Amino acid sequence: MFYYVYKNITDGIILKIKEIDNKIISNKLFGKIAEEALFPIFKRKWERVLILEMNFADEDGLLQGDTENVRFAFFIREVCKQENLSALCEKYPRLWSTWQQEISIFSISLQQFMDRIETDLNVAAKYFHSDNAITRINDIRMIGDPHRGMQQTARLEYINEEGRSRLLYYKPRSIAIDEGYYNFIAWWNKHSPIDHVLPRAINKGNYGWAEAIVPKECQTAEQVKNFYRRYGSLIALAHLCSSTDLHMENIIACGEYPILVDLETLFSCTLESERHNPTNNHLYSSLLLPTETLYDELEISALSAQSNVQTNIDILVNPQKRVSSLKMERRKLHTGEYQSQVIFNGNVVDFIQHESDILYGIRETLIFVHENRDEVLRAIRDNIGRAPIRIIKQSTEEYTKILYNCGHPSSLKKDSAAQELLALCDPSRDTNIMESELLELTRGDVPYFSMPFDSSVLLNGFGEKLPTIIHQSPRQKLESQFSRLTPAFIQQVMEDAEQAFLVYRLRKGEKWVARKTIYEDEAQEAVSTEQWIDKLAYFAMSKVMDCALMIDEKINWRTIHIKDDIIHAGLSGIDLYQGISGIALAFHITGQRLSCPRFTEFAGRISDQTIEQLQDTSSAELGALSGTAGTLWSLGVINNARLIKLLPIIDRELSKISYCLLTETVEHYEQIEFVSGIGGTLSMLLRLHQQFRDYPIAEKIARLADFSFNLLKRKAGSLVDDQTTSLGFAHGTAGVSAVLAEYMTYFQQEDDEALSVILRNLERETRYRTELGWPRIGKDNVYSTSWCHGTVGIGYSRLHCRPYIPAETYDSDMAIVTARLGEIRSSHGICHGMMADYYLARTLGLDGMDILHQVRKEVEIAGIRTDFGLSGNEMVGAMTGVTSLFMGDAIFSNKY
């Protein structure tokens, strides 16, 4: 649409580029290559400026013409005049300077590329296609992101002496890794029961050439089965190599072979600052399994990615309308054409139907490597040698977003691009890496880091050594993975893979079906319900202990992260909600209740690990259940007999919480809620103060609680959206009111502003109230009975707020709450399930045994599980899953 402007600006540049010495490409094709390669740079720099200036000129009546189309054409003619173009560049100082800088860098990389074509193409044609002569180069397309001086991968098409079209790829990086792994696979195929195919490569030092792989359909059902077995084998090998970033664009389905076409991230390193992160060597890190999504929706695994589908992801695009009122428009993102999908009989194969084949490939490969460990490890090390490995410490999407934002008119006008770049500057990240990122982004590059396979030296895109401390080099990570290879390790990997498929099914809306029941009441009619719950606690917590994973000498559990409709597989964090501090608290409480030293000692081990992991975390998280303050409270409960031990970690974490509260930009109600916001942080600070009230640190806790209280009451009123803000305890106004009341009661002081917030919240909650209770606003409007969203949570809120609200409102609300206690639900956990009813009934002085009897009856009928929650997609933790059943008094009433 702005092509005429583009041509006007770039004609001189392209003429200059055509002066590059080139004997092998026609002048016409060379110009086309330069024009197509420059266009993305032009678009990023110029498009939004031109649209904005045209809108301004149109609004000011400066454009001539009776229609928008005519005025558009007038603007294009005028802006191309030298005096107007100069004025535009004066108004946007960074526009011309950064454009010239990037064009200059691009020209150098293009010259280098042309030289390499001239030097190498005949050799590459002979090696890859056995062609003795090249008639002409038919096309060259730059693809991929610009790195290290705006160098890009290129796809080159030539015509051989027989008139056939041939493809090959130029890669402006060392492809020693491609060459080395190709040689390893040649060795592998002679010994392993599952063979593989890789593209051939020509290694030319700091660049190289790679064979083009053409996607092919499977011809038989047996080929489909073989494809997925080989894919499983790739998963196993990638896991042993600690691969990263093997997404859908890096695999091509070529008949019965899944072929990796980009191997630069086949290995990885671990920074010293990351050494305690349990995901460092996890199966899911390669992205080969369908465990992660981009933008919470886009499938990125080669298994699950779908070509040419519309998503719900909004992107800004130029609608290409030749009108003077042109604006960027929001459109739904359409996925591209992925070549990783398996095609059989003209249809895309559903990989989930071949889960067993994938699992077979994983197991067979791991067993083979286990039985031939030394030989396989030696073959990898000997063939990889000192090959450079690309190290990714930030997503490419984040880098490209920043580059795009640097081309925003305000950044180009006010010279504020530095502010866009500083979005990368997080205190938790390595400073050497951040400095290099900023330098590379300022010249239009996507930052690039690498490391020799057998070295612990990190290099930036300029080839400079960074002083970043490395915990494990790529070779050390490989050796570490091989040292873990035991039958137990293989079984853990298989279970991790099965979990990944389960998560994918859940994400696609399939009904979850329990795979096994771990507890059934063995017709113990004589056992009282009080005894039964203790027996259940012992049995269930023992099973939870058995399900623990040891990863790098750290205790973890598999978990499934569910937020609204977003479902990911992963490992437990350190929070209360479904992390290890919540699990430790469950072991401590049940251990004390049952006088079981095995449980209390295990809780102590997890507690010590949590302290270590907190020390390695550079920033705090807000919230009672997903935040740092809740984790500190749980440590205080577990270590109540030796609180002195906790003083150093409490002091450090309070400083982190203070920084978080001071720097948080509070714009949404979710940021002040109970589970993960300021309200929950304040609630847990009050509990911490109670634990440490006899220690000098209590004064610091009180000051931080006071600051949180004032921040909460100030923000609570202004952030309520009547149409969307939840009414419930976990994420809504009832929880915020409860915390404000809790603070005033604890410190025995009334605050008019806080009282006003509580009464306004109460008025709104009453307005929505019916005889069934309070709807889940902004979601499904269901009248739930849960603690999280429904009547149980409202009940706990009213208990806290009782001194500050009208008695008649309290009585009428609690009548609704108590009337619905014990209603049957699919879940038993205290977040969404029936055990929360039981604990509230006890708090209210009611018997509650009828509720417990109902829970027992449900368990007798359906059993109960610990491998994946209860029956509501829940996992171990303080709030969800089987571990939550026994800790309601601690979580809701702070009775421990």
N, C-alpha and C positions, 0 to 999 in steps of 0.2 A: 504494500500500500504506500509506503514511503520509499519505494524502490528508486524513484527519480531523484530524491534527496540523497539516497545511499549512493547511487551512481555518480552524482555530482561530487560528493565528498571523497569517494574512493577511486575515481577514475585516475587521478594523478598518482595515487598510491599504487594502484595495480600496474600502471605503466612503468613505475619505478621497479616494482617487483619483477615485471617481465624482463628487466635488464639482468636479472640473475642468470648466471651462466648455466645454460641448460641445453643439452644436445639430444635428449631422448624423448622429450615431450613436445607436442605441437604447441605453437604459440597460442592458438585458440583454446586448447585444453588447459594450458597453463593459466590463462586468464580466468577460465571458468573455475579452476581449483581455488585460485586466490579469492575470487569473488564469493564463492560459497563458504570458504573458511572464514572470511572476514565478517560475513553477515551476522553471525551470532554475537560478535563483539559489538557491532554497530547497533544491533537491536537492544542489547543490554544497556548501552550507553546513551543512545539517542532517542529511542522510541517514546519513552514517557515524557521527556522534555518537549519533543515536538508536539505530542498530543496536548500537553498542558498549555504551551504557548499558543497553539491554534485556538484552544478554548478561550483563553484570555483575549486574544485578538478578535474573536467572533463576538464575545460579550461586549467588548468596547466599540464595536461597529467599525473595525479597521479592515475587515475583509469585504471585498467588492463582490456583488453578485446577488441575484434574487433567490437563489436556492442554496441549500447547504452543500450540494454537490459542486456548484459553481464556486462557492466561497472556499471549499476545500482545495479545488484546483488553483485558485488565486493564491492561497497560502503556500502551496507547494512551489509555485513559480517565484514568489517573493522571497521565501526563506533560502532559496538557492542563490540569490544574489549575494555577491561577496560582502557588501556592506552590512546586509542583514545577518549573514552567517557570522561575521565578525562581532556584531553586536550581541548575538546570541551567546557566543563563546565568552564575551566579557561579562555577561550576566551570570553565566555558570562557569566560574573559573576552572573548576576541576574537569569539566567536560572535555575541553580540547587537550589539556595537558595529559590526562590519563589515556585518552584516545590515542594520542601520538606515542605515548610510552608503550602501550600494548601493541600498536601497529609495528613499532620498531622491534620489539621483542619477537613478535610473530614473524617478521620478515627474516630475522636471523635463523629461526627454527625452520622456516620454509626452505631457505638456502641450504641448510644442513640436510634436510630431507631430500632435496633434489640431487645433491652430491652423492648421497647414499644410494639413491635409485640408480644413478648412472654407474656407480661402482659395483653394485651387487645384483642388479635385477637378472642378468643373464645366468648368474650362478644359481640364484634362487629358483628361476624357472626350470633349470636343469634338474635341481635337487628335488623339488616338490612335484614336478609334472613331467620330467624327462623330455622337456622341450629344448631343442637345439637352437631355435631362433625365435625372436619376437618380432612380429610384423609391426605392431604399434601398441601403445598404451591407450586403452579405450576410456578408462575412467579412474579417478582417484577421489575417495571420499574420506574426509577427516571425521573421526568418530571418537567418542569418549571425552573425558575431561582434560583440560590443559594442565600439564605439570611441568615443573622444572624448566622454565623459560618458554611457556606456552607450547610445549611439544605435545602432540596428540597422536594416538594410534590412527593408522590409515588403512583403508581397504583398497587394494589396487587390483584393477582388472586389466588384463592385456589379451591380445589376440596372437595366437601362435602361428607358425608357418602353415599350418593346415586350416587356418581360419577359425579355430576353436577358441572360445572365451575361457580364460583361466582367472582364478582368484588367488590372492595371497595377502597376508597382513604384515604391515610394518609396525613394529613396536619400539618406541623411543625410550627403552629402558633395557637394562641387562636382562637377558632371558636365559641366564645360566641356570636358573631354577627350572625353567621349562625343559631345557636340555638335560639337566641332571635327573629330573624326575622321569623323563621319557626313558632314560637309560635304566633307571631303577625298575620301571614297569616292564621293560624288556626282560630283566632278570626275574621279576615277579611272575610273569606269564609262563616261565619255564618251570616254576615250582608250585604255584598256588592253584587250587581247584577252580578259582574264579578269575578269569582274565579281564584285561582292560585295554582300551585304546586311547592314545593321546595324540595331539597334533605334533608333527615333526617340527623342529625349529633349527634355525641357523643362528648361532650366537656370535655376534660381532663385537663383543665387549660391552660398551654402554648402550647398545641397541641391538636389534635383531629382526629376523623375519620368521613368520609362523605360517604353517599350513592352514588353509581355509577348510573348515569342516562344514559340510552341507547337511542340513537336517534330512532325515529319511523316515518314511513310515515303516512300521513293523509289518511283515508279510504274513506272519502266522501267530497264533496264540502263544506258541512256545517261545517265540522271540519276545513277546511282551513279558512273559514270565522271566525270561533271562535278563531283560532290561532291568527289571526291578530287583532281581537278585544282585546284579552288578551295582545298582544304585545303593543297595544296602552295604555292599562291600566298600563303595566309596565313602559312605558315612563312617564306617569303622576305621578306614585308613585316615580319613580327615581328623577323626577324634584322636587317634594316636599321634598325629602330627600337630595337634592343637591349631587346626585351620580356622580362619575367620573369613567372613565376607564371600562365601561361595554361594552367592544368590542366583536367582533365576536367569540372569543374563550371562552367567559364567558357565553354564552347562547347555550343551546341545544334544537333543535326542536324535541319534543317528542309527536308525534301525534298532537292533538289540543292544546298543551300546550308549550309555550316558557318558558324554565326553566333556571333560573339563577343558575349557579353552582359555582360561586365565588363571595362572598358577602363582601369581606374585604374593598371594596371602595364604599359601598352602601351609606355612609355618607362622609362628608368632612369638613374641617375647612377653615377659611380665616385668613391669616396672617395680622397683622396690616399694613404691607407694601403693601398689596394687596387690602385694603379696598375700594378703589375707582375704582377697575377694574369691569366694568359692566358685564363681563362674569362669575363672581363668582357664581351667582345663576341662570345662564341662562339654558334654556331648552336643548341647544346643548351640555352642558358639560358632560352629561352621555355617549355620543357617541352612543346612541341607534338609533338616527336618522342619515340618510346618508348625513351629512354636511361636514365631514372631510375626508381627505385621508392621508395616510402615504407615504412619499417620493413623494408627489404630484400625486400619481397614485393609490396606493393600497387602496381599499375600506376597511374600518375598522368597519363599522357598521354591526351588525348581520343581518340587512335587506339586505344590498347591497354587502357584501363580497361574492366573488366567489371562489369556490374550484377548484384546479387543472387547473389554467390558467396561461399562460405565460404572463409576464409583460414586460415593456420596462426598468425595473430597472436593472442596471448592478451590479453584485456582483462578488467578487473574489472567485474562488473555485479551489481546487486541482483536476485536471482532471483525477487523478488516473492512469497515464501512467507510466509503469515501465521502464522508460528511464532516462539516466543520464542527459539529457537536460531538464528535467521536469521544468516547470514554472507554477506559479499560472495563471489561465486564467479568463478572464471576461466572464461570462455567464448571461443570462437573468433569473431573479428570477421567479420561479414557485411558485404559492401559494399552501398552504397545503390543507389538507382535513378538511373543516370546518363543524361542525355538527349543525350549526345554520340555514342552508337552509331548507325550507319547501319542502317536496317531496310529490307529488300526482300523482298517475298513473305512477310512475316511473320517472317523470320529475320534475325539479326544478320549483317552482312556482315563477312567476314574482310578487314581492311584490307591485310594483307600480300599478298593477291592483286592489290592495286591499287597496289603500290609504283611501278610505271612511271608511273601517272597522277599520283601525288604528286610524283615527280621531274620529270615534265613541267611541272606547275604551278610548281614552284620555278624551274626553268630559264627558262621563258617569262617569268615575272615579273621575274627578275633581268636578263634580256636587255632587256626593255622599259624597265626603270628605267635600265639602263646607257645605252641609246640616247636616253633622255629625262631624263637625270640632273638638269639644272638646273630643268626645269619641274616634275618630281615633288617635288624638294626644296623649291622655292618654294611649291608647293601645300600641302605638309605644314606648313611654318613659318607660312604666312599663316593657315591655318585653326586651328592649335593655339594660336598666340599665347602667352599667359602661363598657360595652363591648368595647374592643380595636378596633379602626378604623384605617385602613391603610391610611396614608396621602402621596399622590404622588405630589412632587414638581419638578420632572424632569422625562422625559420619560425613560422607561426601555431601549428603543433602544439606547438612548444616553449613558447610563451606559454600556451596553454590547459592544458598539462600542469602548469605552475607554478601557475596559478590553481587548478587542481584540488587540487594538493598543499597549497596554502595553506588548503584546507578540511578537511585531515586533522585528526582529533581532537587529536593531539599538538600541532599548530601552533596550534589554537584554545585549547588548555588552557594551554600554556606560553608563549604569545605568541611562538612561534618562527617565525612566518610570514616574518619578515625573512630567516631562514636559507634558506627555500625560494626567496625572491626572489633571493638572492645567488648562486644557481646560474647566473645569467646573467653573473656578473662574471668574465670571462676576461681576463687581461692583454693578450691579443692584440686585443681589441675596443676600439672607440672609447669613451672614458670619457663623453663628452657624451651619446651614444646610450644607454649603460647607465644613466646617471642618470635620463634621461627614461623609460626602460622601467620602472624601479622605481617612479617616481611614478605612472605610469599603471596599472600592475598593482595597486598598493595601493588603487585605487578601483574595482577590478573590471573595468577595461578591458583589451582586447588592444591593446598599444601601436601607435601609428599615426604614421608619418612621411611628410612630403610635401615637394615642392619645385616651384616654378614651372618650367614647361618651359624658359624662357629665362633662368633664374637659377641661381646657385651657392650658394643659401642653403637650408639644411636646416631644416625646421620640425617640431616635435614635435606630439603630439596636443593640446596646449594652445594651439597656434598660435605658440609662442615660437621665436625664431631660435636655432639652436645654433651655437657657434663651430667646429663640425667643418669641417675643411678639405676642399674638394671639388676633385678633379682634373678631372672633366668633368661639366658639367651635362647634363640630358637632350638639350638642343639640340646641345651640343657633341658628344655621343656620336653623335647622328644624323648630324651633318655629317662626323664622323670615319668612320663606316661608309660614307657615300656617297663619300668620298674614296678608299676602298679598292676601289671597285667597278670591277674590270677583268675581262677574260676569264679571267685566272689566278685571281682571287678567285672568280668564278662556278664554275670547275672545282673549286676547293677546297671550296666549299659543297656541291657535288654529291657529292663524295667523302665529306664529313662525313655527309651524309644517308644515303648508301649504307651507311656504317659503322654508323649508328644502326639500320638495318633488320637488318643482319647480327647485331648484338648482341642484338636482340630475338629473332631466330631461335635463337641460342645459348641465351638465357635460357629459351626454351620447349623446349629439348632437341632441336632439330633437328640432324642431323648436319652438321658443317661441311664444305663442299666448297670446295677452293681454286679461286679464280677465274682465276688465271693463274700460270704457272711463270716465274720470272725467271732461272733458271740451269739449263742442261743441259750436261753434259760432252760436248763436241763430238767424241766418238770420239777423244780424245787418249790412246790407249793408251800412246804413247811417253812421256808425262809421268809422272814418278814421283809417288807419293802425297804426298811432302813438297812437291814443286812444285805439285801439285794443290791442296793446302790453302792455299797462298799465293795461287794464282790465284783460288780461291774467295773468300778474304778480300778481295782487291782488288775483285773484281766485286761481292760482296755489300755491302761497306761503301760503295762508290760508289753503289749503289742506295739504301742507307739515307740517304745524304746527299741524294740526289735527292728522297726522300720527306719531307724536313724541311719544316715549315710555318713561315712568318714571320708571327707574330701580334703586332701592336704592337711591331715591331722585335725580337721575341724568338724564338729558335729553339725549336720544339716538334715533337713527333710525336704522331700519333693513337695511342691505346692502348686496350686493353680491360682493365678491372680485374676480375680473377676471384679470388674468395675463397670456397672451398667451392662452393656452388651459386649464389652471388650474382654476377651479371655486369652490369657497367655500362660504358657507353662514356664516354670522356673524353680528356684530354690528359696527356702525360707530366708527372710531377712533377719534383723535383730529386734524388730518391733514387737509390741504386745499382740497386735491384731491377729496375725498368723505367722509371726516370727519366733525366733528361739527364746526371746525373753518371756513371751507368753507361755511357751511350752515349758520352760524352766519353772515358771511360777506354778503351773499345773502340777508338775512333779513334786515341787516343794509342798504344796497344799495337800495333795493326796498322800504324800509321804508322811506328813505330820498327822493327818487324820487317821491313817492306817497303821501308824508306828512302823513304817517301812524304811529302814536305813538305805536300802538300795535306791529308792526313789529320791530321798533327800540328798544323798551323795551325788546322784546323777544331776540333780538340780544345781548343786554346787559347781559341778564341772561346767555345765552350760553357762552358769553365771560368770565364772572366771573367763570363759571364752568370750562372752558378751562384753566384758570389760575390755579385753584386748581389742576386739573389733571396734568398740567405741573410740578407743585411743587412736586407731588408724583412720577414723572418719574425720574429715576436716571441717565438716559443717553439721549443724543440728537440723532436725526435722520438727515441725510443729505438730501438735495434736496429742490427745490422751492415749489413743490406741495405736496410731501409726507414727507417733512422734518420740523424740528423745526423752522428754520428761516422764512419759509413761514407762519407758524402759528403765530409767533411773529409779522410779518408785518400786518396780518389781525387784530390782537388785536390792533395794532396802528391805523389802519383805523377806527375801531369801537369806540375806546376810544380817538380819536384825540383831543377832548376838555379837556381831563384830562390825558395827557401823564405822568404826575408825578406819577400817580397811578401805572403805568407799570414799573417804573424804577427798583424796586427790582427784579421783575421776568425777565426783560430783562437782568439785570446783571448776575443773576444766570444761565440763559439759554445760554448766550454768553460763559460762562465758560464751560458748557457742550459741546457746539459746538466746542470750542477750543480743548478740550480733544479728541473729536471724530476726528477732522481733524488731530491732531498730531499722533494719534494711528492707524488711518486707513491705512491698507495695500492696496495700490491702484494697482490692477493687471488687471482690466477689464474696458472697456469703460463705462459700465453701472455705474461705481462708480464715473464718472465725468460728467455724463449727466445732463440735466436740471431738469427733474422731480424728481429724487431721488439721485442726486449726488452732487459733489463739485460745478459744474457749477451753478446749481439751488440755492445752498446755497449762493454763491457769489452774484447772482442776487438779492436775497432777503435781503442780508446784505446792498446792495446799497440802497434799498428802506428804510430799517431801518435807515440808516445813514441820509437819507433825512428827515425822520420823526423827528429824534432826533438831527438834526444838531446844534440846539441852546443849547443843554445840554452837560455837560462835558462827558457823556457816549459816545458821538459821536466819541471821540478820540479812545476809545476802539473798537468801531465798525469798524472804519477806519483801525486800525491795523489788525484786524481779516480779513477784506476784502482784505487787501494787502497780507496777508499770503495766503489766499485762491486763489487770483489771481496768485501769483507766483507758487503755487502748481499746479493749473489748467494748466497754459501754459507749465509747465515742463512735465506734464504727457500727455497732449493732443496729442502731435505728436507721441509718442512712442506706444500708445495703439491702434492706428487705424489698424484694419484688413480690407484690401480692399474687402474681400469676405463677411464679416459679419457685419461690423460696419454700423449702420444706417446713412442715410443722413439727416433725419428729425430734427425738432426742439426739440421734447420732449425727444428723446433718442439718438440723433445722433450729427453729426458734425455741423449742422446748428445752433443748440442750443448753443453748446460750443462756436462757433465763435461769436454768438450774445452777449454772456455774456462777453467775452474778450473785444469786441468792446464797450459794455455798460460801462465797468469799465474805459476804456481809455477816453471815452467821458465824463463820470461823473466827473472824477478827472482831466480832461484836460491834459492828459499826454499820449505820445505815447511810446510804448515799442516794440523794434525790434523783440524780441522773440515771443510776442503775434501776431504781424503783420504777422510774418512768418507762424504761425499756421493757422491764418485766410486765408491766400493766398493758403496754401497747401490744406486746406479743400475745398476752392473754386475751385481749380483746379480739385480735385477728384469729387466734386459734378457736375462740368461742364462736366466732362468726361462721367458721367452716364446720363446726361440730354438728353431728347428728346423733341419733340414738345408737348408731353403730360405732361412733367415735370420730376419728379425724382422718381425712383422706390423705393419701400420699400425693401431694400437689406436685405438678410438673412431671410426673411419671405416669403411673397407671390409674391414679385416683382410687385405688383400692383401700378399703377400710381395714388395714392390717391390725393384728394384735401383737406384733413383735416389739421388742425393745428398740430396735433400730428405727422403725418408721411408724409404729402403731401405739396401741393403748398401753402396753407395758411401759414403754418409754415415757409416755405422757404421765403415767402413774408415778414413776420415779421423779420426774420433773416437778409434779405437784407436791411431792413430799419435801423437796428442797425449798420450794417457793411458798410453802404453807404460811410462814409467818408474815408474808408480804402481800398476800392476795386475799380477796374477800372470802369469808368462810363458806358462803352459799355456793360460790363458784367451785371451791375445793370439793365440797360435798357432792355437788352434781357431777363433776368430772370423775371423781373417784367411784361414784355409783356406776358409771359407764365402764370404767376400767375393771372393777371387780366383777361386774356382770359377765365380762368376756374372758375372765381368767380360766384357763384350762381348755379352751377351744382346741380341737385337734388340728394340728398342722403337720406338714410333711417333714419339717425339720425338728430336731430336738435341741440344738445348740442354743446358747444364750443370746446370740445376736438376733436370730430370726425365729427361734423355736420355742418349744414348750417349757424347757427348763427355766427360762427367764420368768415365766408365769409362776413357777414354783418358788423361786427366790423372792419375787415381789410379794407373793402371798405370805411367806414367812416374815418378811420385813413389816408387813401390815398387821402381823399378829394373828394371821389366819393359819389354819392347820396345814393346808397345802398338800396333804397326803393323797387326796383324790387325784391331784394333778400328777404326782409321782406314780401313783397306781396306773394312770393312763399311759405315762411314758413307758412303764414296765410292760404293759400290755402290748404297746406298739413294738417294743424290742423283741418280745416273745414271738410276735407274728413275723416281723421282717428282719430281725437280727440287727446288728450294728457293725460298722466297719471302721477301720483306721487307715486303710491304704489310700482311700479318697473320700474322706468326709463321712457324713451321715446319710442324708438323702436329699440334701439341698445344695449340691455342688460346693460343699464346704471342706476345709482342710484343717489340719492341726493348728492350734493357736489359742490365744486367750478368749477369743470371741466366736470362733467357728470350729466346727468339727468336734470330735469326741473329747478332746482335752478340755473343751469349754464346759462340759457338763458338770464338772465338779468344783468350779471356781466362781460361781455367781456372787457369793457373799463377799469375796475379795474385790471383784471388779465393780460391782454395783454399790456396795455398802462399806468398802474399805475396812473389813472386819479382821484383817490379818496384819 
